[in-house]
Amino acid sequence: MRVLVLGFVVALGGCALAPTHPALQDEALPPLIAVRDFVANLDGTSVYRISPDGKSLAWKGVDALKPAVWVRNLASGQMRAISIRADAIVWSGDSRFLFLPVDATGDENTHVFAVDVSRTDSAPSDLTPFAGTKSSIIRRVEGTSELLVATNQRDKKVFDLYRIDAASGKRELAALNPGNVPNWSVDRQGRLRTRTVFDGAERYLQLPQGDEWRTTMRWRLDEGWWIVDHLPGGNSALAISNRGRDKRALVRIDLESGREEVIYDDPDVDIDSVLISPNGGVPLMAQSMPGYPKAKFFDAALAARLEALRGEGPASVNVTSMSQDGQVMTVSVGTDKGWKYFLLPGVGAAPQLLGQSNTGGFASSLSATRPITYAARDGLRIHGYLTVPEGVQGRPLPTVLLVHGGPWGRDSWTYQGTNRSMQQFLANRGYAVLQVNYRGSSGYGREHTDKAVGEFAGRMHDDLIDGVRWAVAEGVADPKRVGIYGASYGGYAALLGATVTPDVFACAVDVVGIADLATWYEETPPYWDMGLTWWRRFIGDPADPAQRKVLDSKSPIHHVENVRGPLLIMHGVNDPRVRYSQSQRMVAALEKHGKQVEFVTFKDDGHGNRKWTNNLAMYRHTEDFFAQCLGGRSGGFDYYQLAAWAF
């Protein structure tokens, strides 16, 4: 079966479907949560940011079902909604402007907009009005209306650095990319302090010296580090680094000699993030995710302020913004069921609840997630997460293996990202949900990542299969009713599951997945060129005929004859990372071989949906598809589908 959904076509699909799997029948399942509550909840908010002067608050929400950025004056309570779908919110250093990156169509040609919040009638102004280009904020300049932006306006392969003053509209070139600079580093005062150069074999750091640049330190391709903040006086910085070690640590680094002093590390996993004081130079806390969230505080007063928000049980407590004096801050508190957002107005003042994520209103109906570990067939210890539907006692259960993308990403315990929303959605429909941080995943050290070299469709996939076997052996998963769902690399893994290991999976859902490794590599965006060296290290080079044959052997499109169960394939037509043609060709090959496939496409979206209407379609197709092949339940037609055409 083939279904083309361009944007959204209303299809009155019928009523809710009761579960048909024996383990779910006559069980006290939690209340069925409507799809709209996961993807278009009017009460859901996020990304709260306090202005540097501590007087105004901005956040992402909705206004009449349309995405908006809201701004509130804390003293007067006056609010306004700015109709815009922003990817992030950054205040200008003088608290006058909001800087808002916007990818309007999913093609990742992001523009940076500015809104003058000192004027109630101001509209978003495009600071980077360059057609067909990608721009990103590098840093705001403290105390001013200026920011540094990287853009590939001149050359689509590389990014030049521009200084833009939102107040005057003045734009000037700060640094021209010679063609081999993947990263610029700027300090809080807007001074260009370093650049990273890549020559194809190694990376090295350069510092400005007059009109020239001089090289100070080098590192291998498999080493990674980045500057968190420049320290005042001299050429030193706080950084997260795994140079010369397996796990990423918080370090103080001498940018002249490359010498590092470890400030904090976690022996089990990489350091994920670091909070620096608003005036710079002082680390306040660091976080990691060995299983549940883990925080290390360097500031006792901050620890005391945040500890009151933690509540019972594990939680991830994050300071998301601070006023320049460090007194006012916004804080997010995340669990496996959602996020709550707080304003801490000042020392001694009671925290104020600002809002919560989409799931806040029904968190009690969601399922608990627990960390798991198991040994892969070659002995490697694999970490992941398991979510079992609340109230279900009968086992084994229909199960979905939910595979994260990247592949150099990772699943975590806290509710975040598309996979976390999908994970709770599937659990609500009656499925056990297994998430695996297979080799190649980030967060577990360099050795764990490097074990994926040459292992696409090899041991990376074995790790997923071994996870399913673990779940079966634990009595969690019904071996005859296991599905696989993934996006990006996860979509590739889902297609491998259907074509290479069809005996393991009853059905598969691929979202923006790679079907053909060689042609995918050749279709990547121009600005990926320097990064493709990393990909060649892991998958090979399709320009070499011998290596291309290996890539073909690891590509699902060349194994469609093995497919047994049904597939659901979904793709945004503007996707620049994995071209829409990958799914088109995969569907054509499946149909040629008489295989059962449903094809859903999303207009005005790309590598991950931004429009709630497209997410509504994605979730609805997913629940109906899995209900048919795995036996869980479906909410059926959602009345928000009737209004989707207007958005």
MARVEX-877145 format. One record per atom (N, C-alpha, C): x, y, z; residue in one letter. Coordinates in steps of 0.05 Angstrom, whole numbers, plus 5000, padded with zeros to 4 digits. Layout:
XYZA
...
***
This chain:
501749765000M
500050005000M
501850255000M
500950454985R
502550694983R
500750934989R
501651105009V
500051335016V
501851575014V
501151774998L
502652014995L
501152235011L
502552345031V
501352555047V
503052805043V
502052995027L
503553245021L
502453455040L
504053505061G
503253675083G
501453515101G
498853505094F
496953335110F
494353315094F
493553065089V
491053015076V
489252885097V
486953015101V
485152915122V
483852645113V
484252445129A
483052185124A
481552095148A
478952095147L
477452015170L
477751715175L
479551655194G
480551375196G
478951205215G
476951305229G
475351125246G
475951165275G
474850985291C
474951005320C
477450875332C
477750905358A
479950785372A
479950485369A
482350365368L
482650075366L
483549965392L
482149755402A
483049625426A
485349445420A
487049385440P
489349205435P
488448925428P
489948795411T
489448525403T
491448325414T
493748425423H
495848245434H
494848125460H
495047865464P
494047735488P
495047855515P
497547945515A
498648055540A
497448325548A
496048455529L
494848715535L
491848695540L
490648475533Q
487748445537Q
487148395566Q
485048525575D
484048505603D
486148615623D
487848795614E
489748925631E
488849205637E
489749305660A
489049585669A
490949785656A
490649815630L
492450005616L
491750295625L
493750465625P
493250745632P
491450875612P
490251105618P
488351235600P
489751285573P
488251245551L
489351295524L
489551595520L
492051685514I
492551975511I
492452045482I
490952245475A
490552325447A
493252415434A
493452355409V
495852435394V
496352735397V
494252895395R
494553185395R
495853285421R
495553135443D
496753215468D
499753185468D
500753005452F
503652965449F
504953175430F
503453245409V
504753405387V
503653695385V
501353745397A
500154015393A
498654105418A
499954065441N
498754135467N
499054435471N
496754575474L
496854865477L
498154955503L
498154765523D
499354835549D
502354795550D
503454665530G
506354605530G
508054845523G
510054895539T
511955115534T
514855005537T
516755175530S
519555085533S
521455325528S
524055275532V
526155465525V
525755735539V
525455735565Y
525155985580Y
527956115583Y
528156375577R
530756515578R
530356785591R
531856845612I
531857095626I
533757295612I
533057545610S
534757745598S
537157795616S
539357895605P
541757945621P
541258145644P
539358335640D
538858525662D
536858405682D
535858165677G
534058035696G
531258145696G
530458315677K
527958445678K
525758325659K
526658175640S
524758065620S
525157765616S
523057625609L
523057345605L
521957275577L
523357095563A
522357005537A
522156705537A
520256595522W
519956305520W
518456225495W
518555965488K
517155855466K
514455745474K
512455805459G
509755705464G
508155715439G
505555735442V
503755755419V
501855995423V
500856095401D
498956305401D
496856235380D
494456155389A
492356075371A
493255845353A
494455645366L
495355395352L
497755445334L
498855685333K
501255735317K
503655775335K
505955695327P
508355725344P
508956025348P
509856085372A
510456365378A
512656385400A
514056605400V
515856675422V
514456885439V
514156835464W
512857015483W
514957175498W
514257425505V
516057595521V
514357725543V
515457715567R
514057835590R
515958015606R
514958255612N
516358435630N
515758355658N
517758275674L
517258165700L
516058365720L
516658615717A
515658825735A
512758885729A
512058935704S
509359025697S
507558785690S
508658565683G
507058335675G
506158355646G
506858565632Q
505958595604Q
507258385587Q
505558265570M
506458045552M
505758095523M
507257975506R
506557985477R
507557725465R
506157645443A
506857405428A
508057485402A
510257375394I
511557415368I
511157165352I
509557195330S
508956965314S
511356875297S
512656665307I
515056575293I
515756295304I
516756115287R
517655855295R
520655865298R
521555925322A
524455955327A
525655695337A
528055645328D
529555405337D
530855455364D
531355705371A
532655765397A
531956055404A
532656135428I
532256405437I
534856505450I
535956725440V
538356845452V
537857145456V
538257235481W
538057525486W
540557675477W
540257915469S
542558085464S
543858165490S
546358235489G
547758295514G
546658535529G
545258715514D
544158955527D
541158915534D
540158675531S
537358605538S
535258735521S
536058855498R
534158995481R
532958815459R
534558625450F
533658465427F
533458165434F
531758035420L
531757745419L
532857655392L
534757475393F
535857355369F
534657075366F
533457035342L
531856795338L
532656645312L
534056425314P
534656265290P
532156125280P
531656135254V
529256025242V
529955865217V
529055615217D
529155445193D
526255405184D
525355565165A
522555585159A
521455345144A
523055205128T
522054985111T
523354715116T
525054695135G
526354445140G
528854385123G
529654575106D
531954535089D
534654605103D
534454695128E
536654765146E
538255015136E
537055165118N
538155425111N
537155625131N
538255615155T
537355765177T
538056065174T
536056235181H
536556525182H
536356615211H
537856835217V
537756945244V
536157195244V
533957195260F
532157425262F
532657575288F
532057825289A
532157995313A
529558135317A
528758145343V
526358295350V
527058495372V
526358745368D
526858955388D
524658945408D
525158835432V
523058805452V
522459065466V
524159265462S
523559525475S
521259665461S
520459565437R
518159675422R
515959465419R
513659535428T
511459335427T
510459285398T
511159455379D
510259425352D
512359305334D
514659225345S
516859135328S
516258855318S
517058805293A
516758545280A
519558415276A
519658155273P
522258025268P
523658135243P
526158195246S
527758295224S
529958095217S
530258025192D
532157825184D
534957955182D
536757865200L
539457965201L
541257835180L
540357605169T
541957455149T
540157395125T
539257595110P
537357555088P
538657455062P
540057225065F
541457115042F
540056865033F
539056865009A
537556634999A
539456384996A
538356155005G
539855905001G
542355885018G
542456015041T
544756005058T
544055915086T
545955825100K
545655735128K
547255915146K
545956015167S
547256195186S
546756095214S
548656145231S
548356065259S
549656265278S
548556295302I
549656475322I
552056355335I
554256495334I
556756405348I
556756505376I
556156765379R
556156885406R
554957155406R
553557225427R
552757505431R
555057655445R
555057915441V
557158075454V
555958205479V
557158155502E
556058245527E
555858545528E
553558645538G
553058925542G
552359085517G
552058945494T
551559085469T
549258945454T
548559065431S
546558945414S
547858785391S
550458725394E
551958595373E
551958285377E
552358145355L
552757855357L
554557775334L
555857545337L
557557425317L
556057195304L
555957195278V
554456995262V
556256875241V
556156605239A
557556465217A
555556405195A
556256465170T
554456425148T
556056335123T
554756165106N
556056075082N
555056215057N
554456475061Q
553456635038Q
555456645015Q
557956685021R
559956715000R
560656444986R
561056245003D
561855974993D
560255775008D
558555614994K
556755425007K
558155215023K
560855175019K
562354965033K
563355055060K
563755315064V
564955405089V
563455645100V
564055715125F
562655925139F
564556145147F
563956385136D
565356635144D
564156745170D
565556905184L
564657015209L
563957315205L
561557385214Y
560657665211Y
559857775239Y
560358025242R
559458175265R
557058345256R
554858315270I
552358455263I
551358605287I
550658855283D
549459025303D
546459045298D
544858925315A
541958925311A
540759195313A
541959375328A
540859645331A
541159815306A
543459805294S
543959965270S
543559815244S
543559545245G
543359385221G
546059345207G
548159455219K
550759435207K
551759155207K
552959065185R
554058795182R
556858825171R
558858705185E
561558725175E
562958455177E
564658395158L
566158145159L
568258155181L
568057945199A
570057925221A
572357745214A
571757535197A
573857345190A
573057195165A
574857185145L
574257045120L
575356755123L
573656565116N
574456285118N
576356215095N
578756125100P
580556055078P
579855795064P
577855655074G
576855415062G
577355165078G
578655195101N
579254955118N
578755005147N
576955195154V
576355255182V
573555165189V
573254955205P
570554865213P
569455015237P
571155145253N
570155275278N
571655535284N
570055735293W
571155985303W
570455995333W
572156115349S
571656155377S
571956445385S
569856555397V
569756845404V
569256865434V
570457065447D
570057095476D
567657275481D
567057325506R
564657475514R
564657765504R
566957865500Q
567258145491Q
567158165460Q
566757935447G
566457935418G
569157925403G
571257855417R
573857835405R
574357555394R
575257535369L
575857275357L
578457175370L
578356945384R
580556855399R
582056615386R
580556435373T
581756205361T
580256125336T
581555965320R
580155815299R
581255535297R
579555345289T
580455075285T
580855035255T
583054905247V
583754855220V
583854555216V
582754465193F
582754175187F
584154135160F
586253965160D
587753925135D
587153655122D
585153515132G
584453255121G
585453025137G
587553065152A
588752845168A
588552905198A
588953155205E
588853235233E
587753515236E
587053585260R
586053855266R
588154005282R
588254265279Y
590054415295Y
588854695302Y
589754805324L
588755055334L
590555285325L
589355505317Q
590955745311Q
589955985327Q
591856145335L
591256395349L
591956635331L
590356845333P
590957085316P
593557225325P
595157305306Q
597557465312Q
597757685291Q
596657915298G
596358135279G
594458055257G
595358075233D
593757995210D
594157695202D
595857565217E
596557285211E
595357095233E
595756835228W
594956635247W
597356455252W
597656365277R
599856185284R
598755935297R
599855705290T
598955455300T
600255395328T
598555305347T
599655245374T
599254955382T
597054825376M
596754555385M
595254385364M
595754125364R
594553945345R
593353715359R
591353575346W
590153335358W
589153155336W
588752905343R
587952705324R
585052725317R
584352605294L
581652615285L
579652485304L
580552275318D
578752135337D
578552265364D
580052485368E
579952635393E
577952875389E
576552945410G
574653165408G
574853345432G
574653605427W
574553795449W
573354055439W
572254205457W
571154465450W
571354655473W
571654915467I
571955125487I
569255195498I
568955185525V
566555265539V
566555565544V
568855665552D
569055945558D
572056025559D
572756255548H
575456365550H
575856485577H
578156435589L
578856555615L
580056825611L
579457015629P
580557285626P
583657285630P
584957435613G
587857455616G
589357215605G
590957245585G
592457025574G
590856855555G
592156655544N
590856465526N
590256205539N
588256205556S
587355955568S
584255955569S
583155725572A
580255695570A
579355455586A
576755455592L
575455215603L
574355065579L
574654805579A
573954635556A
572954365565A
571454235548I
570753955551I
572453795531I
574053605540S
576053485523S
576553195530S
577153035508N
578052765513N
580852725500N
582352935496R
585052915486R
586752755505R
587752525495G
589452365512G
588052195533G
585352185531R
583852025550R
581451905536R
580151725549D
577751595537D
575251765541D
574751865565K
572352005571K
572852315570K
570752455561R
570952745560R
570652855589R
572453045595A
572653165622A
572553465619A
571853595641L
572053885643L
574953945650L
576254115633V
579054175637V
579554465635V
581854555646R
582954815641R
585254775621R
585154905598I
587054845577I
588655095570I
591255055568D
593055265558D
593055255528D
592055465515L
591655455486L
594355495471L
596455565485E
599055585473E
600455315472E
600455175495S
601954925497S
600154675493S
597554705497G
595754485497G
595554325523G
597054415543R
596954275569R
594254305581R
593254085593E
590554085605E
590754015635E
589154145651E
588754075679E
585853985683E
585453745691V
582853635695V
581553765720V
579253885715I
577653995737I
575653795748I
574353655730Y
572453445738Y
571953245716Y
571852995723D
571152785704D
569352585718D
567952435701D
566252215711D
567551955700D
568351775717P
569751535708P
568151355689P
565551385689D
563851205674D
562951315647D
562551575645V
561451695620V
562751965615V
562152075592D
563152345585D
561652555601D
562952785606I
561653015616I
559953135594I
557353175599D
555453275579D
555553575576D
555453715598S
555054005598S
556354135622S
556854385620V
558054545641V
556654815643V
556054905667L
554955165671L
557155355681L
557455575668I
559555775675I
558256025686I
559456155705S
558456395717S
557956605695S
555856775698P
555256965677P
557457165671P
559257205690N
561457385685N
563857245674N
563656985671G
565756835658G
567956725676G
569056505667G
571556405680G
571156215703G
568756195714V
568456025738V
566355815732V
567055555734P
565055345730P
563255325755P
560655305751L
558755285773L
557755005777L
557354855755M
556554575757M
557154435731M
557354165732A
557753995709A
555853765711A
555053655688Q
553053435688Q
553953215669Q
553052965677S
553552735660S
551052545663S
551052335647M
548652155647M
549651865646M
550651755669P
551451475669P
549151285666P
546851355677G
544451205675G
542151395681G
542051475706Y
540451705714Y
542151955713Y
540952195714P
542552445713P
544352465737P
546652585733K
548652625754K
549752905752K
549853055774A
550853325774A
553053355794A
555053515787K
557253595805K
557153895808K
556853995833F
556754275838F
559454375848F
560254605837F
562654745846F
561954985863F
559355045865D
558355285879D
556255195899D
556855205924A
554955105945A
552355255946A
552555525942A
550155685943A
548255615920A
549355565896L
547655475874L
546455205879L
548055025890A
546954755896A
544654775915A
544754945935A
542654975954A
540055085941A
540455275922R
538155385909R
536755185891R
538355015878L
537154825859L
536154575872L
537254495895E
536554245908E
533554245915E
532454475922A
529654485929A
527754415906A
528754435882L
527054385858L
527154095849L
529053935860R
529553665850R
527153485856R
525953505880G
523753325887G
524853045894G
522952855895E
523752585902E
524552435877E
526552265880G
527452095858G
529352245840G
530452115819P
532352245802P
531152465785P
532752665778A
531852885761A
534253025750A
533853135726S
535953305714S
535253595719S
536853735735V
536354015741V
538354185727V
537354355709N
539154515691N
538554815693N
540554965698V
540255265695V
540455325666V
538355435655T
538255485626T
538955775618T
538855955638S
539656235633S
539956375660S
541756575660M
542256735685M
542457025678M
541557195696S
542057475693S
545057535696S
545957765687Q
548757825688Q
549857835716Q
548257895736D
549157905764D
548957625777D
547857435763G
547657165773G
545457115793G
543757315798Q
541657285818Q
539057165807Q
538257235783V
535857145771V
536556925751V
535056705751M
535656495732M
533156335725M
533256205702T
531156015694T
532355735697T
530655545706V
531555275711V
529555085699V
530554875687S
528854655677S
529454405694S
527254275702V
527454025718V
526153805702V
527853605694G
526853395676G
526953125689G
524952965683T
524852685691T
524352515665T
523752265669D
523152095646D
520352145635D
518852325648K
516052375640K
515552665630K
517552835631G
517153105622G
518853305637G
518353565630W
519953775642W
518153985655W
519154105677K
517854335689K
519954565688K
518954805686Y
520655045683Y
520055245705Y
522255335717F
521955515740F
523555775736F
522555985750L
524056235752L
525056255781L
527656295784L
528656355811L
529256655811L
527456815824P
527657115822P
530057235836P
531157095855G
533457205870G
533957035895G
536157085907V
536956935931V
534856985953V
533756765964G
531756785985G
528956795975G
528456855950A
525756865939A
524856585931A
522256535934A
521156275927A
521256225897A
521855985888P
521755925860P
518855955849P
518656035824Q
516056065811Q
515855875788Q
513755705788L
513255525765L
512355685741L
513855665719L
513255815695L
511555655675L
512055395673G
510655235653G
511754955653G
510854795635Q
511654515633Q
511554425604Q
512854205598S
512754095571S
510053975565S
509653885540N
507053785531N
505853575549N
507553415562T
506553185577T
505953255606T
506353505614G
506053575643G
503253515653G
501153565637G
498453525647G
497653235650G
499153045638F
498352765640F
500752595648F
502652715661A
505152565669A
504452315686A
502452335702S
501752105720S
500851865704S
500051905679S
499151685662S
501451565645S
503851685647L
506051595632L
507551375647L
509351245633S
510751005644S
513551075653S
514550925672A
517250965683A
519250845664A
521550975662T
523750885646T
526050815665T
527350585660R
529650505676R
532050435659R
534450505669P
536850435655P
537250135655P
538350025634I
539049745632I
541849705620I
543049475625T
545549405613T
545449115605T
547049045585Y
547248765577Y
549848735562Y
550748485559A
553248425544A
552548365515A
553848505497A
553648435468A
555048165464A
554648055440R
555747785435R
558747775436R
560048005432D
563048005434D
563948095461D
562148125480G
562848185507G
562648485514G
562348655495L
562148945500L
559649005517L
560049175538R
557849245555R
556149465541R
553649415537I
551849605524I
549849715544I
549449975543H
547550105561H
545050195545H
542850225558G
540450315545G
538250365566G
535750375556Y
533450435573Y
531050265565Y
529450195584L
527050035580L
524650175592L
522550195577T
520050315587T
517850105583T
516550035604V
514349835603V
511749975611V
509649925596P
507050065601P
506150025630P
505250245642E
504250235669E
501750055670E
501549905691G
499149745696G
499049485682G
501049425665V
501049175650V
502648965665V
501348745672Q
502748525686Q
503348295668Q
501648245648G
502048025630G
504548055613G
506147855611R
508547855595R
508647585580R
510147565559P
511647775545P
509847975530P
510948215525L
509448435513L
510348485484L
508448585468P
509348695442P
511348915447P
513448935432T
515749105438T
516649265413T
517449505418V
518649675397V
521549735405V
523349665387L
526149755390L
526350035377L
526850235394L
526850515385L
529750605383L
530750645358V
533550685353V
534150975349V
536051085364H
536751365362H
538451415337H
538551675329G
540051755305G
542851825311G
544151945292G
546952025294G
548751915272G
549751675276P
549451505300P
550851605325P
552251835322W
553851935345W
552052115363W
549752005370G
548052125390G
547851915412G
545851955430R
545351755450R
542551795461R
541351585471D
538851605486D
539551665515D
537951815529S
538351885557S
535751835573S
536051845599W
533751785616W
531652005615W
532452255613T
530652475614T
528952495589T
526552605592Y
524652635570Y
525652865552Y
526652805529Q
527653015511Q
527852915483Q
527353095464G
527553025436G
525252865425G
525252825399T
523052675386T
522852395396T
525152255400N
525051985409N
523751955436N
524152145454R
522952125481R
519952155479R
519052335463S
516152365459S
514952115447S
516252005426M
515351765413M
515451525432M
517551525449Q
517851305468Q
515451295488Q
514651515499Q
512351515517Q
509751475502Q
509551565478F
507251525462F
506851225456F
508951085449L
508750805443L
508150645469L
509350725491A
508750585516A
505850625523A
504750855518N
501850905524N
500050725506N
501050655483R
499550485465R
499850185472R
501450125492G
501649845502G
504149705497G
506249845486Y
508649705478Y
510849735499Y
512449525504A
514949565517A
516849705497A
518249905506V
520050055488V
522850025498V
524549925480L
527349875486L
529050075470L
530850205484Q
532750395472Q
535550315478Q
537250305458V
539950185460V
542050395452V
543950435469N
546250605461N
548450425451N
548050335426Y
549850145412Y
552550275409Y
554550105402R
557250215397R
557050425375R
558650635379G
558350865361G
556851095374G
555151025393S
553751235408S
555651405424S
554951665427S
556651845443S
555951815472S
557651925489G
557151935518G
558551735534G
559551515522Y
560751305537Y
563751285532Y
564951495522G
567851495517G
568551445488G
571051515482R
572051495455R
572251205446R
572951025463E
573250745456E
570650635447E
568450705461H
565850605454H
564950705426H
565650955421T
564951065394T
566650935373T
569250905378D
571050795357D
570550505351D
569150365368K
568550085362K
566550065339K
565450285330A
563650285307A
565050315281A
567750355281V
569150385256V
568850135239V
567750165215G
567349935197G
565049755205G
563449835224E
561349655235E
558449735228E
558149915208F
555449955198F
554449695187F
551949615194A
550749365185A
552449125196A
554149175215G
555748965227G
555048955257G
557149005273R
556748975302R
554949195314R
554749425300M
552849625309M
550049515309M
549449375287H
546749245285H
546549005303H
548748855307D
548748635326D
547948725354D
548948965362D
548349065388D
545249095392D
543949185370L
541049225371L
539648945374L
540548755358I
539348495358I
539848365386I
542248405397D
542848295423D
541148415445D
540448675441G
538548805459G
535848675458G
534848605434V
532248475432V
532448195445V
534648055440R
534947795453R
534947815483R
536248025493W
536248075522W
533448115532W
531848275518A
529048335527A
527348075525A
527847905506V
526347655504V
527147475528V
529747455533A
530747285555A
529747385582A
529347645585E
528347755610E
525347715613E
524047615592G
521147575593G
519547825587G
520948035577V
519548285571V
518348275543V
519848185523A
518948205495A
517847945485A
515647965470D
514547735455D
516247715429D
517747505426P
519547485403P
518147495376P
515547435375K
514047435350K
512847705344K
512947885364R
511748145360R
513648365369R
515848385355V
517848605359V
517948775334V
517549035337G
517849225315G
520249395320G
521249525299I
523449705301I
522749975289I
523450195302Y
522750465294Y
525350635297Y
525950795277G
528250975280G
528151195260G
529551415266A
529851645248A
532751695242A
533351785218S
536051835209S
537751575210S
539951565225Y
541251305228Y
539351095238Y
537551175257G
535550995267G
533750885245G
533251055225G
531650975202G
533150765185G
535750815182Y
537550625168Y
537450355183Y
537650375210A
537650125226A
534949985223A
532750135221A
530150015217A
529949865190A
531049995169L
531149865143L
532949615143L
535149625158L
536849385161L
535349165175L
533749255196G
532249055210G
530348905192G
529149055173A
527148925155A
528448765133A
530848845125T
532148715102T
534348515109T
535848565131V
538048395138V
537348195160V
535648275178T
534848095200T
531748085201T
530448005179P
527548005178P
526247795197P
527847605207D
526747405225D
526347525253D
527647745259V
527547865286V
525148055289V
524448195267F
522448415269F
519948345252F
517748385265A
515148335252A
514548565232A
515548805237C
515049035220C
517049255227C
517249455210A
519249665214A
518149935205A
518950145220V
518250425213V
520850575210V
521250685185D
523650845178D
522851135174D
524051315188V
523651605185V
526251725176V
526251855153V
528551995141V
531151825143V
530851565137G
533151385139G
534651355113G
537151265116I
538951215093I
538250945082I
537750935056A
537250685043A
539750585027A
541350775017D
543650715000D
545950885010D
547950755023L
550150905036L
551751065015L
552350944993A
554151074973A
552851324962A
550351304953T
549051534941T
548351744962T
547751654987W
547351845009W
549752015013W
552151885014Y
554652025018Y
555052234996Y
554352174972E
554852344949E
552852574947E
550652564963E
548552764962E
548552954986E
550552935004T
550553095028T
550953395021T
550153575039P
550453865034P
553353945030P
553854155015P
556554245010P
558154305036P
556754415056Y
558154485081Y
558854245098Y
558154005089W
558953755103W
561753665094W
562953795074D
565353685061D
567553615081D
568153795099M
570353745118M
569553515137M
567053495144G
566153285162G
566053015150G
566052995123L
565852735110L
568352565115L
570552685123T
572952525130T
572252345154T
570652445172W
569852285195W
568052055186W
566252105167W
564551895157W
566151685142W
568051775126R
569751575111R
571151385130R
571951495153R
573351325173R
571551095182R
568951145184F
567050945195F
565850775173F
565250885150I
563750725130I
565350665105I
567450815099G
568950775075G
568450995055G
569750975032D
569651185011D
568451064986D
566051164978P
564751054954P
566251124928P
568151304929A
569751364905A
571651134898A
572250964918D
573850734913D
571950504906D
572250384882P
570350174873P
570149944892P
572449864904A
572349634923A
570749704948A
571249944958Q
569750034982Q
566850084976Q
566250174951R
563450214943R
561949944944R
563249734936K
561849474937K
561149394966K
562949464984V
562449415012V
560049575022V
560049835014L
557850005022L
555149905010L
555249804986D
552849694974D
551849444990D
553749284999S
552949055015S
551749125041S
552249365051K
551249465077K
548849645074K
547749665049S
545549845043S
542949695041S
540849775056P
538349625055P
537149605027P
537549805010I
536249794983I
537149564966I
539449444973H
540449214958H
539648944970H
537848954990H
536948705003H
533948695006H
532448834989V
529548854992V
528148584988V
529548404974E
528248144969E
527847984994E
529348055016N
529147915041N
526847995059N
525548225052V
523448335069V
521148135072V
520148105097R
517847935102R
515448095113R
516048265132G
513848415144G
513348685131G
511148825139P
510549085127P
512449305137P
512749505120L
514349745127L
512649995125L
513350185142L
512250455141L
514650635138L
514750785116I
517050975110I
515951255108I
517251435123M
516351715124M
518751905120M
518252125105H
520452295098H
519552585093H
521052785103G
520553065096G
521853125069G
520353255051V
521253295024V
523653485022V
524053655042N
526253855041N
528753765056N
528853515064D
531153415080D
533753445066D
535653605077P
538353635064P
540353425073P
539853285095R
541753095106R
541452825094R
539052725093V
538352475079V
536252545058V
537052555033R
535252655012R
532752495010R
530552635004Y
527952505000Y
528152274979Y
529952304960S
530252094940S
531151824951S
532451834975Q
533151574988Q
530651414993Q
528651535004S
526151395010S
524551324985S
524551514966Q
523151464941Q
524251214927Q
526951194926R
528150964913R
527650704929R
527750724955M
527250484972M
524450384968M
522550564968V
519750484964V
519350364936V
520550484916A
520350374889A
521450084888A
523750044901A
524949774901A
523149574916A
522049654938L
520249484953L
517749404936L
516549604923E
514249554907E
514849374883E
517249414872K
518049244850K
518148954858K
518948904883H
519148624893H
516548534907H
514448694904G
511848614915G
511648624945G
513248784958K
513248804987K
511149004997K
510148975021Q
508149145032Q
509449395045Q
508949625034V
510149875044V
508150105042V
508150265063E
506550505064E
508450745064E
507950935047F
509851155043F
508451415050F
509551565070V
508351815079V
510452035076V
509652255062T
511552475059T
510452725071T
512352905079F
511553145093F
512553385078F
510753555070K
511453805056K
512354015077K
514254185068D
515254405084D
516654305110D
517854065108D
519353965131D
521753805120D
523553745138G
526053625130G
526853395147G
529253415159H
530453195174H
529453215203H
526953145207G
525553175232G
523553395230G
521053325236N
518853515231N
518853745251N
518353985241R
517954225257R
515054295260R
513454225240K
510654295240K
508954095255K
507254195273W
505654005289W
503753845272W
502853955249T
501053805232T
502453565220T
505053585213N
506553365203N
507053155225N
507653255249N
508053065271N
505452915278N
503253055276L
500652925280L
500252695261L
500952755235A
500752545215A
502652315221A
505052375229M
507052175235M
506151985257M
505152105279Y
504351945302Y
501851775295Y
500051895280R
497551745273R
498251505256R
499951545236H
500651325219H
502151105235H
503851195253T
505451005269T
503650835287T
501750965301E
500050805319E
498350605304E
497250685281D
495550505266D
497250275255D
499650335245F
501450135234F
502249925254F
503150015278F
503949825298F
501549675310F
499249795311A
496849655321A
496249415303A
496649445277Q
496049235258Q
498149005260Q
500749075263C
502748865261C
503748765289C
503348925310L
504348845336L
502048795356L
499748915352G
497448855369G
497049055392G
498249285391G
497649485411G
495149635404G
494549855419R
492150005414R
492650255398R
490550375387S
490750625372S
488450805380S
489051065381G
486951255388G
485051315365G
485851225341G
484151275317G
484251575310G
482251655294F
482151925283F
482252135306F
483952335303D
484152555322D
482952795309D
481052925323Y
479653145310Y
481353385303Y
483853395314Y
485653605305Y
486353575275Y
486053335265Q
486553285236Q
484753465219Q
482353525229L
480453695214L
481553975209L
483054075228A
484054345227A
486854365215A
488054135210A
490854135201A
491354285175A
489454285158W
489854405132W
490354705134W
489454835156A
489755125159A
492555205169A
494255005175F
496855065187F
499054965169F
***
